[in-house]
Amino acid sequence: MASDAVATLLARLAAVPGLAARPGEPLSRHSTFRIGGPAELYLEVGSEAALARLVGLAAELAVPVHLLGLGSN
């Protein structure tokens, strides 16, 4: 994802309650084996409504989304 797409997505997500956005977050902090490099944009979702808004916005902007199952898959 290009930097301008990240900036656009971050700006649009800022108004969504229940989302915590962290660009460059190391995925090693979120996996059982403590491995993984930085995510271009890491989002923690705090509610079903926030998840629905995120998925809708990502589809609208054609931004790929990858879900992590507590990092132990």
C-alpha positions, 0 to 999 in steps of 0.5 A: 500500500502506498504512503498516500493510501495509508494517510487517506485510510488513517484520516478516514479511520480517525473518526471511527470509535473503537479502532486503534491505528499504529503504523509500523507496529512490529507484528512480533508483539502480537504473535505467540512465537514473537516473530514478524516484522513491522506492519504497514498499518496495524489496527486493533478493533474494539467492537463489531461496529468498528470492524464492520466500518473498517471492512467497508472502508477498506473495500471502498478504498480497495485496501487489502485487510488481513485478520490475525487470530490473536497471533497464534494461528 
